[in-house]
């Protein structure tokens, strides 16, 4: 499977600011996804990061709050904007396409705390 | 859209016993069902998956069974060990266009006691 890294691994941010999370893969992948995992909860898909075009957002998630970029097949960013304490979560990227389009592997996650 | 239910939410077994976690899904078009193990503070790790063209798959002490008619699938762990203690998530895919998205169950916290 691919080696997936995320930066930062954790951060503490002030209310009203933004945090950009980077996801880097060591090989080209078909799909990249962004998930949120609130404390003690399951994984919720935020959006699919599309290479060279706008991301596809799930119900309840909007581009103004979670802008996403994917400039190439190995890199994506998720920005969480206008932070509030309710945004405190773990944010994970995942990739698929290795070996099949279904199989997803996760990055290590970014733990965000908003004060 | 797809809905995945998972039971039980917590499971405690003695070392050496078996553990079974069950999931049901709603979308009959789903055809891929992975299981992830998440240890505290770690990323979800794919441990086994099954596609709808088979009814059972085994990998050492873990196995997954699938009943397409009933729309449910189960994870079986035999001869449990303390290192099996973790949260386990089932998932089902939603094949939409070119992106195969996953819907996750709510998770099962497995505790293996000595």
Boltz contact constraints between the chains, C-beta under 6 A:
constraints:
  - contact:
      token1: [A, 31]
      token2: [B, 99]
      max_distance: 6.0
  - contact:
      token1: [A, 42]
      token2: [B, 104]
      max_distance: 6.0
  - contact:
      token1: [A, 42]
      token2: [B, 106]
      max_distance: 6.0
  - contact:
      token1: [A, 42]
      token2: [B, 107]
      max_distance: 6.0
  - contact:
      token1: [A, 43]
      token2: [B, 104]
      max_distance: 6.0
  - contact:
      token1: [A, 45]
      token2: [B, 101]
      max_distance: 6.0
  - contact:
      token1: [A, 48]
      token2: [B, 99]
      max_distance: 6.0
  - contact:
      token1: [A, 101]
      token2: [B, 100]
      max_distance: 6.0
  - contact:
      token1: [A, 102]
      token2: [B, 32]
      max_distance: 6.0
  - contact:
      token1: [A, 102]
      token2: [B, 93]
      max_distance: 6.0
  - contact:
      token1: [A, 102]
      token2: [B, 100]
      max_distance: 6.0
  - contact:
      token1: [A, 106]
      token2: [B, 43]
      max_distance: 6.0
  - contact:
      token1: [A, 106]
      token2: [B, 44]
      max_distance: 6.0
  - contact:
      token1: [A, 108]
      token2: [B, 43]
      max_distance: 6.0
  - contact:
      token1: [A, 109]
      token2: [B, 43]
      max_distance: 6.0
